Amino acid sequence: MQLRSRSARRLVAGRYLLMEELGRGATGVVHRARDLRDGRYVAAKVLRGGDVDAVVRFVHESAHRIAHPHVATPLGWAAEDDTVLIVMPLARGGSVRDLLAAHGPLPVPTVARLLGQLLDALVAVHSHDLVHGDVKPANLLLERSPPAPLRLLLADFGAATSSHHAHQGVSGTPAFLPPERLAGAPAHPSQDVYAAGLVARRAMAGPSPLLTLCDSLTRTEPERRPSAAAALRRLRELTGPS
């Protein structure tokens, strides 16, 4: 389901008033919405029919377990007729995709800070035996609270899978998936690491020692990529705490 115009509104489950579209991905369309119960604004992801069961199951099983400052934990979900949506915090700074669209490649210190926060989030996700599966600029939300620096939130777990499931279909955004995943290999944490390195490399303006780290994250051979925790340690050696 998607709104026919940016000004169209729709009330779902008598509670969430869907407003303008904020973005869309492999598993659904995200709208700004107002929670009429408490008056706050949230992000509501309206799911595509084929992915409803998987994402709702993830919300039930995992939302309460990943409490981390750089993970956008879903607030809940609602359903009405054939419409199912997941409710998430509304990031006031847009996404990394928005930031790149507005400013182009980013200064190296900014990329290093955001990469550190992303790797920190992935350490938490992987510790729960989950693979995010769709790390890309549009799923990296930003909180702005001047004068504090940007804070990254890893969002949209619609493609998340257990790292223990051997037989899984390929999901996620092809441009940020490593070769082995595109070829049908099972989901593995190293694939999130690959995507993180690719995001950082594409976001960076100018040469930097950070490129060497990005090269290691995006190695073709998955067994040669560092874990998210090892990559975070290496980043901190290069730049200090994020």
VEXDREN-2710 file (C-alpha; in Angstrom, 1 decimal):
% VEXDREN-2710
k/r/px/py/pz
1/MET/0.0/0.0/0.0
2/GLN/1.2/3.5/-0.7
3/LEU/-0.4/6.9/-0.5
4/ARG/-1.5/8.3/-3.8
5/SER/-0.2/11.7/-3.1
6/ARG/2.1/13.3/-0.6
7/SER/-0.9/15.1/1.0
8/ALA/-3.1/12.1/1.3
9/ARG/-3.8/10.7/4.8
10/ARG/-5.1/7.4/6.0
11/LEU/-6.0/6.2/9.5
12/VAL/-4.9/2.7/10.4
13/ALA/-6.2/0.7/13.3
14/GLY/-8.0/3.8/14.6
15/ARG/-4.6/5.1/15.9
16/TYR/-1.9/5.8/13.3
17/LEU/-2.6/8.7/10.9
18/LEU/-0.4/8.1/7.9
19/MET/1.0/11.2/6.3
20/GLU/3.7/11.9/3.7
21/GLU/6.0/9.2/2.3
22/LEU/9.5/9.3/3.7
23/GLY/11.0/6.5/1.6
24/ARG/10.6/3.0/0.4
25/GLY/12.6/-0.2/0.4
26/ALA/12.5/-3.9/-0.4
27/THR/9.9/-4.7/2.2
28/GLY/7.6/-1.6/2.4
29/VAL/6.9/2.1/2.3
30/VAL/7.8/4.4/5.2
31/HIS/5.5/7.3/6.1
32/ARG/5.6/10.0/8.7
33/ALA/2.6/9.3/11.0
34/ARG/0.9/10.6/14.0
35/ASP/0.1/8.4/16.9
36/LEU/-3.3/9.7/17.9
37/ARG/-3.1/7.9/21.3
38/ASP/-0.3/10.1/22.6
39/GLY/0.0/12.8/19.9
40/ARG/3.6/12.0/19.0
41/TYR/5.0/11.7/15.5
42/VAL/6.5/8.4/14.5
43/ALA/7.7/6.6/11.4
44/ALA/5.3/3.9/10.1
45/LYS/6.5/1.3/7.7
46/VAL/3.6/-0.2/5.7
47/LEU/4.6/-3.7/4.7
48/ARG/4.4/-5.3/1.4
49/GLY/2.1/-8.4/1.5
50/GLY/4.8/-11.0/0.8
51/ASP/7.0/-9.9/3.7
52/VAL/4.4/-9.3/6.4
53/ASP/4.8/-12.7/8.2
54/ALA/8.6/-12.5/8.4
55/VAL/8.8/-8.9/9.7
56/VAL/6.0/-9.2/12.2
57/ARG/7.7/-12.3/13.5
58/PHE/10.9/-10.4/13.9
59/VAL/9.1/-7.7/15.9
60/HIS/7.6/-10.2/18.2
61/GLU/10.9/-12.1/18.8
62/SER/13.5/-9.5/18.7
63/ALA/12.3/-5.9/19.3
64/HIS/12.5/-6.1/23.1
65/ARG/15.9/-7.7/23.1
66/ILE/18.1/-5.3/21.1
67/ALA/18.4/-2.3/23.4
68/HIS/21.2/-0.2/22.0
69/PRO/21.8/3.5/21.5
70/HIS/22.5/2.9/17.7
71/VAL/19.6/0.5/17.0
72/ALA/16.2/1.9/16.1
73/THR/14.1/-0.6/18.0
74/PRO/10.5/-0.9/16.7
75/LEU/7.9/0.6/19.0
76/GLY/5.1/-1.8/18.0
77/TRP/2.9/-2.8/15.1
78/ALA/-0.7/-2.6/14.0
79/ALA/-2.9/-4.2/11.4
80/GLU/-6.2/-3.4/9.8
81/ASP/-7.7/-5.5/6.9
82/ASP/-4.8/-6.1/4.5
83/THR/-2.6/-3.3/5.9
84/VAL/0.1/-4.1/8.4
85/LEU/2.6/-1.6/9.6
86/ILE/5.6/-1.4/11.9
87/VAL/6.0/1.7/14.1
88/MET/9.5/3.1/14.6
89/PRO/11.0/6.2/16.2
90/LEU/11.0/9.2/13.8
91/ALA/14.5/10.3/13.3
92/ARG/14.7/14.1/13.1
93/GLY/17.8/14.2/10.9
94/GLY/16.6/12.0/8.0
95/SER/19.0/9.3/6.8
96/VAL/22.5/9.0/5.6
97/ARG/21.0/8.8/2.1
98/ASP/19.4/12.2/2.7
99/LEU/22.6/13.6/4.0
100/LEU/24.5/12.5/1.0
101/ALA/21.9/13.8/-1.4
102/ALA/22.0/17.2/0.2
103/HIS/25.8/17.6/0.7
104/GLY/27.5/15.0/-1.4
105/PRO/30.5/13.1/-0.1
106/LEU/31.2/13.7/3.6
107/PRO/34.3/14.7/5.5
108/VAL/36.4/11.8/6.7
109/PRO/35.9/12.5/10.4
110/THR/32.1/12.5/9.9
111/VAL/32.3/9.2/8.0
112/ALA/34.5/7.7/10.6
113/ARG/32.1/8.7/13.4
114/LEU/29.1/7.2/11.5
115/LEU/30.9/4.1/10.6
116/GLY/31.9/3.6/14.3
117/GLN/28.3/3.9/15.4
118/LEU/27.1/1.5/12.6
119/LEU/29.7/-1.1/13.6
120/ASP/28.7/-0.7/17.2
121/ALA/25.1/-1.4/16.3
122/LEU/26.1/-4.4/14.2
123/VAL/28.1/-5.9/17.1
124/ALA/24.8/-5.8/19.1
125/VAL/22.7/-7.2/16.3
126/HIS/25.2/-10.0/15.6
127/SER/25.4/-10.9/19.3
128/HIS/21.7/-11.8/19.0
129/ASP/22.5/-14.3/16.2
130/LEU/20.8/-12.0/13.7
131/VAL/22.0/-10.7/10.4
132/HIS/20.4/-7.3/9.4
133/GLY/20.6/-8.1/5.7
134/ASP/19.9/-4.6/4.3
135/VAL/22.6/-2.2/5.6
136/LYS/22.4/0.8/3.2
137/PRO/22.3/4.6/3.5
138/ALA/18.5/4.8/3.5
139/ASN/18.4/2.5/6.6
140/LEU/20.9/4.5/8.6
141/LEU/18.7/7.1/10.4
142/LEU/20.2/10.2/11.9
143/GLU/19.3/12.1/15.1
144/ARG/20.2/15.8/15.2
145/SER/20.3/17.5/18.6
146/PRO/22.6/20.5/18.1
147/PRO/25.2/21.2/19.4
148/ALA/25.6/17.4/19.9
149/PRO/27.0/15.6/16.8
150/LEU/25.0/13.3/14.6
151/ARG/23.8/10.1/16.1
152/LEU/23.2/7.1/13.8
153/LEU/20.4/4.6/14.2
154/LEU/20.4/1.3/12.3
155/ALA/16.8/0.8/11.2
156/ASP/14.5/-1.4/9.1
157/PHE/14.9/-5.1/10.1
158/GLY/12.6/-6.2/7.4
159/ALA/15.3/-8.4/5.8
160/ALA/16.8/-9.6/9.1
161/THR/17.3/-13.3/9.5
162/SER/18.8/-15.7/11.9
163/SER/22.4/-16.6/11.2
164/HIS/21.6/-20.2/12.1
165/HIS/19.1/-20.7/9.3
166/ALA/20.9/-22.5/6.5
167/HIS/18.1/-22.1/3.8
168/GLN/17.1/-18.6/3.2
169/GLY/16.0/-16.6/0.2
170/VAL/18.1/-13.7/-0.9
171/SER/16.6/-10.4/0.3
172/GLY/18.0/-6.9/0.8
173/THR/19.2/-4.3/-1.7
174/PRO/21.4/-5.9/-4.4
175/ALA/23.7/-2.8/-4.7
176/PHE/24.9/-3.4/-1.1
177/LEU/25.0/-7.2/-1.0
178/PRO/28.3/-9.1/-1.3
179/PRO/29.0/-11.5/-4.2
180/GLU/28.4/-14.6/-2.2
181/ARG/24.9/-13.5/-1.0
182/LEU/23.9/-12.5/-4.5
183/ALA/24.9/-16.0/-5.5
184/GLY/22.6/-17.5/-3.0
185/ALA/24.8/-18.1/0.1
186/PRO/23.1/-18.2/3.5
187/ALA/22.9/-15.0/5.5
188/HIS/26.0/-14.4/7.6
189/PRO/27.2/-11.5/9.8
190/SER/30.1/-10.9/7.4
191/GLN/27.6/-9.7/4.8
192/ASP/26.6/-6.8/7.1
193/VAL/30.2/-5.9/7.5
194/TYR/30.7/-5.8/3.8
195/ALA/27.7/-3.5/3.4
196/ALA/29.1/-1.2/6.2
197/GLY/32.4/-0.9/4.4
198/LEU/30.7/-0.2/1.1
199/VAL/28.5/2.6/2.6
200/ALA/31.6/4.2/4.2
201/ARG/33.7/4.0/1.1
202/ARG/30.9/5.6/-1.1
203/ALA/30.2/8.3/1.5
204/MET/33.8/9.5/2.0
205/ALA/35.3/12.6/0.4
206/GLY/39.0/12.4/-0.3
207/PRO/41.8/9.8/0.5
208/SER/42.2/8.6/4.0
209/PRO/43.7/5.7/6.0
210/LEU/40.1/4.8/6.6
211/LEU/39.9/3.5/3.0
212/THR/42.3/0.7/4.0
213/LEU/39.8/-0.4/6.6
214/CYS/37.0/-0.2/4.1
215/ASP/39.0/-2.4/1.7
216/SER/39.2/-5.1/4.4
217/LEU/35.5/-4.9/5.2
218/THR/34.6/-5.4/1.5
219/ARG/36.9/-8.2/0.6
220/THR/35.5/-10.7/-1.9
221/GLU/36.3/-13.6/0.3
222/PRO/33.9/-13.5/3.3
223/GLU/36.3/-15.4/5.6
224/ARG/38.9/-12.6/5.2
225/ARG/36.6/-9.9/6.4
226/PRO/36.9/-8.9/10.1
227/SER/34.0/-9.2/12.4
228/ALA/32.1/-6.1/13.3
229/ALA/33.8/-6.1/16.7
230/ALA/37.3/-6.4/15.2
231/ALA/36.5/-3.7/12.6
232/LEU/35.3/-1.4/15.4
233/ARG/38.5/-2.0/17.3
234/ARG/40.6/-1.2/14.2
235/LEU/38.6/1.9/13.5
236/ARG/39.2/3.2/17.1
237/GLU/42.9/2.5/16.7
238/LEU/42.8/4.8/13.6
239/THR/40.5/7.5/14.8
240/GLY/39.8/7.2/18.5
241/PRO/36.4/6.6/20.0
242/SER/33.4/7.5/17.8
END
